[in-house]
Amino acid sequence: MEHPIVRFTNELMRLTNDLDQATAAEFVSHVYKAGYEEGRAWEPASDFDE
């Protein structure tokens, strides 16, 4: 199974004609890391704890 970064990089390169692999991978890695960090920082609202 492909790592999500590889899969998303390949998909991005299929969608755009002006990105090389290094540029696409850098962008995907940045977005993937930001999403991961955001997901780790998210805490459910206390309203749901009742």
C-alpha positions in Angstrom: 0.0 0.0 0.0 1.3 3.5 -0.9 1.9 6.0 1.8 -0.7 8.8 1.6 2.0 11.4 0.8 3.1 9.4 -2.3 -0.5 8.7 -3.3 -1.5 12.4 -3.0 1.7 13.6 -4.7 1.0 11.3 -7.7 -2.6 12.5 -7.8 -1.6 16.2 -7.7 0.8 15.6 -10.5 -2.0 14.0 -12.6 -4.2 17.1 -12.0 -1.6 19.7 -12.8 0.9 19.9 -15.7 3.1 22.5 -14.2 4.5 20.8 -11.1 7.5 18.5 -11.0 7.7 15.7 -8.5 9.8 17.6 -6.0 7.5 20.6 -5.9 4.4 18.5 -5.7 5.9 16.3 -2.9 6.9 19.4 -0.9 3.4 20.9 -1.2 1.7 17.6 -0.3 4.0 17.0 2.7 3.3 20.5 4.0 -0.5 20.1 3.8 -0.3 16.6 5.2 1.8 17.7 8.2 -0.5 20.7 8.8 -3.6 18.5 8.7 -2.0 16.0 11.1 -1.0 18.7 13.6 -4.5 20.3 13.4 -6.1 16.9 14.0 -3.9 16.4 17.1 -4.7 19.8 18.4 -8.4 19.4 18.1 -10.4 18.7 21.2 -14.1 18.0 21.2 -16.3 20.8 22.7 -17.2 20.2 26.3 -20.9 20.3 25.2 -20.5 16.7 24.0 -19.2 15.5 27.3 -22.6 15.6 29.0 
